[in-house]
Amino acid sequence: MIGTTTAALVGAAGLAAGGGTAAADPQACRADGRMSVMAVQEMTGSVPGHGPDTPVPGKARIEISVPEWKQTPWTGTVSWHDPVTGARGVLGPERPHPVAPAFTTFYAVPTGPGTKTLTASATGHGGETLTCSGTFTIR
C-alpha cells in the first residue's frame, strides 16, 4: 500500500509543480508560489491508470503541498463549503505523509457532488501560515 500511495503522491507532485497537461484541472489554489492545493475525485485505486479505477461518488481527495517545508514539521488544514446545499466540513490539522513529507493528503472527503469552495492552510515550524482559497467540482 505504501508503494501505491507514494506513486500517487509523486504523480501529484508533478501536477503541483505544473507538469503535465492535467495540472489546471485538479488545481484548487496556490499561495505565493510556495503552497499548492489539489482537489480531485476520489477513486477506488490510488494510482490512476493502474487497474480498474472508478470514481467514488460524492468523495474528494485533497492534497496540500509545501515543498520547501519537507524537512521541517508542518500541518495542513482544509475547510470546504457547498454554496447550494449549505453543507460544510473541516479537516485537520494533519501532518505530512511520512514517505512524502512535502504532502498532506485528506482521503475520501465526503463533500457530496457538485462545486465546492475550499480554503486550505499550512502551518509551519515557528507558526508561519500559508493560506489559499479556490473551488473544485466532485461528481
TORKOL-4160 file (C-alpha; in steps of 0.2 Angstrom, whole numbers, padded with zeros to 4 digits, m for minus):
139
<pt num="1" X="0000" Y="0000" Z="0000"/>
<pt num="2" X="0014" Y="0012" Z="0004"/>
<pt num="3" X="0021" Y="0009" Z="m0014"/>
<pt num="4" X="0005" Y="0014" Z="m0022"/>
<pt num="5" X="0002" Y="0029" Z="m0011"/>
<pt num="6" X="0020" Y="0035" Z="m0014"/>
<pt num="7" X="0017" Y="0034" Z="m0033"/>
<pt num="8" X="0001" Y="0044" Z="m0031"/>
<pt num="9" X="0010" Y="0057" Z="m0021"/>
<pt num="10" X="0024" Y="0058" Z="m0034"/>
<pt num="11" X="0012" Y="0060" Z="m0048"/>
<pt num="12" X="0003" Y="0073" Z="m0039"/>
<pt num="13" X="0020" Y="0082" Z="m0036"/>
<pt num="14" X="0022" Y="0083" Z="m0055"/>
<pt num="15" X="0005" Y="0091" Z="m0056"/>
<pt num="16" X="0008" Y="0103" Z="m0042"/>
<pt num="17" X="0024" Y="0109" Z="m0050"/>
<pt num="18" X="0015" Y="0112" Z="m0066"/>
<pt num="19" X="0020" Y="0097" Z="m0075"/>
<pt num="20" X="0008" Y="0088" Z="m0087"/>
<pt num="21" X="m0007" Y="0094" Z="m0096"/>
<pt num="22" X="m0019" Y="0090" Z="m0082"/>
<pt num="23" X="m0012" Y="0102" Z="m0069"/>
<pt num="24" X="m0026" Y="0115" Z="m0072"/>
<pt num="25" X="m0040" Y="0103" Z="m0069"/>
<pt num="26" X="m0037" Y="0097" Z="m0051"/>
<pt num="27" X="m0028" Y="0113" Z="m0045"/>
<pt num="28" X="m0039" Y="0122" Z="m0032"/>
<pt num="29" X="m0027" Y="0136" Z="m0027"/>
<pt num="30" X="m0010" Y="0142" Z="m0024"/>
<pt num="31" X="m0001" Y="0153" Z="m0010"/>
<pt num="32" X="0013" Y="0164" Z="m0016"/>
<pt num="33" X="0020" Y="0150" Z="m0027"/>
<pt num="34" X="0025" Y="0141" Z="m0011"/>
<pt num="35" X="0010" Y="0130" Z="m0007"/>
<pt num="36" X="m0002" Y="0122" Z="m0019"/>
<pt num="37" X="m0018" Y="0113" Z="m0016"/>
<pt num="38" X="m0027" Y="0100" Z="m0027"/>
<pt num="39" X="m0044" Y="0093" Z="m0025"/>
<pt num="40" X="m0049" Y="0078" Z="m0036"/>
<pt num="41" X="m0062" Y="0065" Z="m0037"/>
<pt num="42" X="m0058" Y="0051" Z="m0025"/>
<pt num="43" X="m0055" Y="0034" Z="m0035"/>
<pt num="44" X="m0056" Y="0016" Z="m0029"/>
<pt num="45" X="m0037" Y="0014" Z="m0034"/>
<pt num="46" X="m0023" Y="0026" Z="m0028"/>
<pt num="47" X="m0014" Y="0027" Z="m0044"/>
<pt num="48" X="m0024" Y="0032" Z="m0060"/>
<pt num="49" X="m0022" Y="0020" Z="m0075"/>
<pt num="50" X="m0016" Y="0006" Z="m0064"/>
<pt num="51" X="m0031" Y="m0006" Z="m0063"/>
<pt num="52" X="m0050" Y="m0004" Z="m0064"/>
<pt num="53" X="m0051" Y="0014" Z="m0055"/>
<pt num="54" X="m0068" Y="0020" Z="m0053"/>
<pt num="55" X="m0074" Y="0037" Z="m0046"/>
<pt num="56" X="m0081" Y="0036" Z="m0028"/>
<pt num="57" X="m0097" Y="0047" Z="m0030"/>
<pt num="58" X="m0098" Y="0062" Z="m0018"/>
<pt num="59" X="m0080" Y="0060" Z="m0012"/>
<pt num="60" X="m0064" Y="0070" Z="m0014"/>
<pt num="61" X="m0046" Y="0068" Z="m0012"/>
<pt num="62" X="m0037" Y="0085" Z="m0006"/>
<pt num="63" X="m0019" Y="0087" Z="m0006"/>
<pt num="64" X="m0009" Y="0101" Z="0001"/>
<pt num="65" X="0009" Y="0103" Z="m0005"/>
<pt num="66" X="0023" Y="0114" Z="0003"/>
<pt num="67" X="0039" Y="0108" Z="m0005"/>
<pt num="68" X="0051" Y="0120" Z="0005"/>
<pt num="69" X="0044" Y="0113" Z="0021"/>
<pt num="70" X="0048" Y="0095" Z="0018"/>
<pt num="71" X="0062" Y="0095" Z="0030"/>
<pt num="72" X="0053" Y="0104" Z="0044"/>
<pt num="73" X="0037" Y="0100" Z="0054"/>
<pt num="74" X="0021" Y="0107" Z="0047"/>
<pt num="75" X="0002" Y="0103" Z="0047"/>
<pt num="76" X="m0012" Y="0106" Z="0034"/>
<pt num="77" X="m0030" Y="0111" Z="0037"/>
<pt num="78" X="m0044" Y="0111" Z="0024"/>
<pt num="79" X="m0062" Y="0118" Z="0025"/>
<pt num="80" X="m0075" Y="0116" Z="0012"/>
<pt num="81" X="m0092" Y="0123" Z="0009"/>
<pt num="82" X="m0106" Y="0119" Z="m0004"/>
<pt num="83" X="m0115" Y="0135" Z="m0008"/>
<pt num="84" X="m0130" Y="0126" Z="m0014"/>
<pt num="85" X="m0134" Y="0114" Z="0000"/>
<pt num="86" X="m0125" Y="0123" Z="0014"/>
<pt num="87" X="m0115" Y="0108" Z="0018"/>
<pt num="88" X="m0098" Y="0111" Z="0025"/>
<pt num="89" X="m0083" Y="0102" Z="0033"/>
<pt num="90" X="m0066" Y="0105" Z="0041"/>
<pt num="91" X="m0052" Y="0093" Z="0041"/>
<pt num="92" X="m0035" Y="0094" Z="0051"/>
<pt num="93" X="m0023" Y="0098" Z="0057"/>
<pt num="94" X="m0015" Y="0084" Z="0048"/>
<pt num="95" X="0004" Y="0080" Z="0047"/>
<pt num="96" X="0013" Y="0077" Z="0031"/>
<pt num="97" X="0014" Y="0059" Z="0024"/>
<pt num="98" X="0030" Y="0051" Z="0031"/>
<pt num="99" X="0036" Y="0045" Z="0014"/>
<pt num="100" X="0032" Y="0061" Z="0005"/>
<pt num="101" X="0035" Y="0075" Z="0018"/>
<pt num="102" X="0030" Y="0089" Z="0006"/>
<pt num="103" X="0012" Y="0082" Z="0006"/>
<pt num="104" X="m0003" Y="0082" Z="0017"/>
<pt num="105" X="m0017" Y="0072" Z="0010"/>
<pt num="106" X="m0035" Y="0070" Z="0015"/>
<pt num="107" X="m0043" Y="0054" Z="0008"/>
<pt num="108" X="m0062" Y="0051" Z="0004"/>
<pt num="109" X="m0068" Y="0068" Z="0010"/>
<pt num="110" X="m0087" Y="0066" Z="0010"/>
<pt num="111" X="m0091" Y="0083" Z="0001"/>
<pt num="112" X="m0106" Y="0076" Z="m0009"/>
<pt num="113" X="m0107" Y="0080" Z="m0028"/>
<pt num="114" X="m0106" Y="0097" Z="m0035"/>
<pt num="115" X="m0095" Y="0113" Z="m0035"/>
<pt num="116" X="m0087" Y="0117" Z="m0018"/>
<pt num="117" X="m0077" Y="0132" Z="m0011"/>
<pt num="118" X="m0061" Y="0127" Z="m0002"/>
<pt num="119" X="m0049" Y="0136" Z="0010"/>
<pt num="120" X="m0033" Y="0127" Z="0014"/>
<pt num="121" X="m0019" Y="0132" Z="0026"/>
<pt num="122" X="m0002" Y="0125" Z="0030"/>
<pt num="123" X="0006" Y="0130" Z="0047"/>
<pt num="124" X="0025" Y="0128" Z="0048"/>
<pt num="125" X="0038" Y="0127" Z="0061"/>
<pt num="126" X="0038" Y="0143" Z="0070"/>
<pt num="127" X="0020" Y="0147" Z="0066"/>
<pt num="128" X="0021" Y="0153" Z="0048"/>
<pt num="129" X="0005" Y="0150" Z="0039"/>
<pt num="130" X="0001" Y="0150" Z="0021"/>
<pt num="131" X="m0017" Y="0151" Z="0015"/>
<pt num="132" X="m0027" Y="0150" Z="m0001"/>
<pt num="133" X="m0045" Y="0148" Z="m0007"/>
<pt num="134" X="m0052" Y="0141" Z="m0023"/>
<pt num="135" X="m0066" Y="0130" Z="m0030"/>
<pt num="136" X="m0067" Y="0112" Z="m0035"/>
<pt num="137" X="m0081" Y="0100" Z="m0043"/>
<pt num="138" X="m0085" Y="0082" Z="m0037"/>
<pt num="139" X="m0096" Y="0070" Z="m0046"/>
